[in-house]
């Protein structure tokens, strides 16, 4: 993330481009109804500061607590030294230190929230605008994110997206990729009306000013603006459950779509020896997924994995685990854990 913090806070042309792009788009499509905005995947966070001039309340949503802590320090006006090794850390031919500094005065109305875009901590129909900068090309289940965006936006609320559609340069793959070939129909099925669409040539990260060994990443992302209309025909059942709008998730028939392993590691620390159990998923789309679990949850997880054969519905699997483990298996906790495994690409949901 260091390159993104440099881009956002070192007064780069790329940061100015992003600010101008989003501010002009907001002025065109949001009108005077600017109560609040949520930036999903807020990253290095400079956009939050800039949007605070246009909205009284700005939410910065990101999974990385470390990034949010650094964003919070910069928003408070602190200075931070970024240490770079070029061309990369393994081959430090050239090492540089770049000092970045936040604004002289912190703008009010900016809230930082550590949360998953699949399970947003907002009431339904509560936001006037949602922005997704470079998010849809780095999530495994875009449709789940789109379902949540649809849920939290008010009727006629505005969704602004800026990312690669169906042309991601990352290693992330998904079963339901969003692409620009038939964007109006895709958005219509998702409960949105396309208002505008344009492609830009954009330098995502340009560190050439720091070193001749630095790489410049240039892409052609698509900016589209959509208005929330109607229902999401392909609504994600997990998002539906956690928003209190349905329980169809229980009727789905989950099955394994990748290999998984449960292992036990012995970890030696200064305080002694710890035994940790973890689940690993072997899938090309998410090869680094590991989840450490306690002894009790490990037994539940093993029972769950044994049951995912595509014939039982999730309600039947849950009832079976309740018979085995009793009150240790609660509905919300079970579905939260199940959702993490699904998002890792381990589980595929089938309709009833």
N, C-alpha and C positions, 0 to 999 in steps of 0.2 A: 504493500500500500504506500510505501514511501514516495514513489513516483507520482502518485495521485495527490498526496499532500503537497509536494513541491508544485505540481501544476496548479492546484487550487489557491495556494497561499503565497506564491512567489511572484504574483502580478504578471502571469504569463498571458500570451495571446489566446491560448486555449481556454483559460478560465474566463477571460472577457467574452469569448465567443459563446460559451455555454450560458453565461449570465444574460447576454443580449438575446440569445435564442429563446430562453424560457420566459424572460420578462416581456418580450415583444409578443410571444404567443399568448401569454396570460392576458395582456392588454387587449388582444384581438378577440379572445374567445370567452374570457371569464366575466367581462363586463364589470358591474359594480358589486356583484354577489361574491365577494371575496372574504368569507368569514374565516376559513382555515384551509390549510393545505398540508398534506402528508407526502414527504419524499421518501419513497421506499428504496432502500439501498443508498443511503445518503453519503456513504463513503467518507471522503475527506472533509465534507461539510461546508465548504465555502458557499455553495448554493443556498444553504439555509440562511446564512447572514444576508445574502442579497434578496431573498424572497421575503424577508421580514419587513422590507420597505413596501411590499405590495399586499401582505396579509397580516392581520393582527395576531394570528396564531399559526406557527409553523412547527410541524412535527418532523423530526429527523429519525427515521426508522432504519435500524441496521442490526445484523446478527452479531457483529464484532464489538464486544464491550471495550476492548483495547482501543479500537478506532474511535469509539464514541468518547472515551475519556480524553483522548488527544484532541478531538474536535472541541470538547468542552473547554479545555485549556486554551486553545487558540481563540475561541469565541470570547473568552475572558481577557484577551489581549496579551497573553503570554508569548514568550519567544521559545522556539524549539529548534534544536540542531538536528538535521537529517544527515546521516552518514551513508554514503554511497560507495559501492565498489563496482568498477566498470572493467570489462563488459558485463560481468556478473560476479556474485560473491565467491564462486568457486575459482574464478580466475581474476584476482584483484590487480589488474594491470595498472589501473588508475583509481585512486581513492580521493573522494571529495567530501567536504562538509558544506551543507547549504543551510543557512539560518533563515527560518521563516517566522513571521510574527502576525498575530491576530490583529483585528481592528482596534483603533484607539478607544472606541467606546462600544460596549456590548449592546446590541439591539434587544429590546424586550420581546417576549412572546415566542421564544424558541425553546421547544421541549425536545430532549433527546430520549429515545426509547429503544431499548434492546428487545427486539421481537422478530418473530418469523413472519415473512410476508404472507405465508399460507394461513396464519392465525393472527390477524391484526387485532390489537386491543382497543377497538373502537366499536361503539354502538352502530347498529345498522342505520343506513341513511343519515349519517351524522356529519359527513365531510362535503365541502363544496368543490374540492379539487384534489386529485392525486397525481403525483409525478413519479415516473419510473425511469430514471436515467441509467442506462446500461444494466438493467435488471433481468429482463426477459430472456437474454441470451446466456445467463449464468445460473438459472434455476432449472431443476430437473422436471418440475411439473408446472409449466406456464399456465395451464388451464385452472389449476388450483389458485394461483395468484390472481388471475383474472376474475375468478369467482369472488374472491375476497374484495377486490377493488369494486366490483359491481355491488357487493353487499354494503360496503361502508359509504359509498357515494350517495348523495341525495338524488332524487329524480332530476334529470337535466344537469347533474354534476359533470365536471369536466375531467377527463383523464388525458394526460400528456405523456407520451412515451418517446424515448430517444434511445434506440439500440439497434443492433444488427438483427434482422428478421430472417431466420432460416439460413443465416450465413455467418454463424458464430465462429470466431477464431479461437474460442476456448475449447477445452476438452469435454465440456459438458454436453451430454446428449439427453434427449427427452422423448417420451412416447407421443407427446402432443405438441410438436413445435409450431410456433406462430411464424408464418411467413408472409411476404408481401405480394404473393402471386394473386391471391383472392382475399385481400384484407377486408373489404367491405362485408363480404358474406361471413367471414370468420367472426368479425366483430358483431354482426347482427345476431348470429347464433349465441353470442356471449352477452347479449342484452345491451349493445352499444350501437350508436350511429356514427360512422366516420365523417368527420367534419373537414379534415385536411390531412394531406400526406405529401411529404417531400423528402428527398434524399440529399444528404450533405457529404462532402468530402472533409474529413475531420482528423486532426492529429490527436489521437487519444492521449498519448503521453510523449512529450518531446523533451528529452534531457540533453540534447546536443549542446545547449548553452553551458552545461557543466563539464562535459568531457567529449573529446573526439571519439572516444570508445563507446559512447552511449548510443542506444538504439532509439529510433523514432518509430512509433506505431501509428500508421495512418490507415483509417478505415472509411467506409461509406455507410454510416448508420442512417436509419430512416426515422424521421420525426413524424409522428401522427397524433392527431387530436381527435378524441371521440367523446360523445355525449352519452350519458347513461340513459337508456330507454328500455322499458319492458323488463322481461325476465331473462335469466341466463339459462338457455336450454340445456347446456352441458354442465350444470352446476356441480361443483366438487362436493361429494357427499360428506366428507369430513368437515369441510368448512361450513356446510349446511347444518351439521349437528352442533358444532361449537357455537354457532350464532343463534341457536335455538329455533331454527326454521325447518326442521325436518329430521327424521331418523332413518332415512333410506340406507345409510351406511350399513345398518345391521343386516340388510337383505342382500348385500353384495357377497359374492363368492370369491374370496381372495385366493391367490395361488402364488407360489414362488416363481419369480422370473429370473433368478440368478442363484448362485451358490452362496451359502453362508456357513460360517464356522463359529463354534463357541469354544473359547480357549481359556486357560487359567495361567496367569503370569505371576511369578514370584518377584516382587519388587523390593530391592534393598535400599533403605533410606537411613538417614542419621538417627531417626527415631526407632528403627527396628525393621523388621521384615513384614511386608504386606502381601496378601494374596488378592489378586484382582481378576475377576472374570470379565471377559469382553466378547462382543459379537463383531465379527468381521464379515463384510460383504464383498464378494468377488464378482464385480460387474465392470465392464470397460468404461461405462459412463460415470462410475463413482468408485474408483479403485481404492480410495483412501478412507472409506468409511469404517470407523471403529467406534463402538459404544461400550463403555465400561458399566457393568451392572453389579448390584449387590447379590448376595447369595439367594435371597428370596425371589428377587426379580429374575435371576438367572433360571430358576426352576420354571417360573411362569413363561419366560421367553422360550425355553426349550419345548414346553408343551405347546405353545403357540406355533412355533416353527414346524413341529411334527404334524400339526393339524391343517396346514395350508396346502391342501391337495386339490383345490378347485371344485370340490363337491359339496362341502359344508358352507353354509352362509355364516357370516361373522357372528350373528346371534347364537347359533349353535356352538361355535367355537368358544365364545365367551361363557356360555352356560356350562360347557364341559370343564373349563378352567375354574369356574366358581365351585363346581362340585369337588375338584381336586384340592384347591387352595383356599376356599372359603372367602372371607371378607378381605383377604390380602389383595384380591383382584376387584378393584372398583371400576365402574364403567368409564368415567372420564380419564382416569389414569391409564386404563387399558387402551383406550382409543388414542390417547396422546402418544403412548409408546408404539402402538400400531402405525400411527401416522409417521413417526420418525423412520421406521423401517420401510414404509412405503416410499417416503421421500428419498431414501437411499437407493432406490431402484430395485430393492429386494422383492417387493410385493407388487403384484399387478391385480387391480380390481376388475372383476367381471360383473356385469349387470345380472340381476336375478333371472 
